[in-house]
């Protein structure tokens, strides 16, 4: 009976060892498969990452171009609106400056005449009279 008892546990041990070995082999295959899948995932991620980066660069350049165009158009619109608002003010300011200039000239002319200094208009009139007299003298000779 002792031998029968010894053989039965040995058979069970052999069966257990085979099961353990099979399980270990499955785990080893699973680990190898996981490793290969990981390498494939890294490769795909790199390839797709490069493609994604290229698409993102193109999209970024397009967005930058559109933004620059928008800013140029907005600046031109704002400038046109400001110029439109300033046009009446400019016209009014120009006419006021013209009137102010005339008033200043009249004041300066009055001050110069009080000091005995002839005005430009008086000098021009005298120059014209001298020219007329010069022509008369030449024609009289």
KAWO-V433434 format. One record per run of one state. SS is the DSSP state (@ for helix, = for strand, . for the rest). FROM is the first residue (numbers start at 1). LEN is the number of residues. If there is no record, write none. Layout:
# KAWO-V433434
ss->SS from->FROM len->LEN
ss->SS from->FROM len->LEN
This chain:
# KAWO-V433434
ss->. from->1 len->1
ss->@ from->2 len->114
ss->. from->116 len->4
ss->@ from->120 len->21
ss->. from->141 len->1
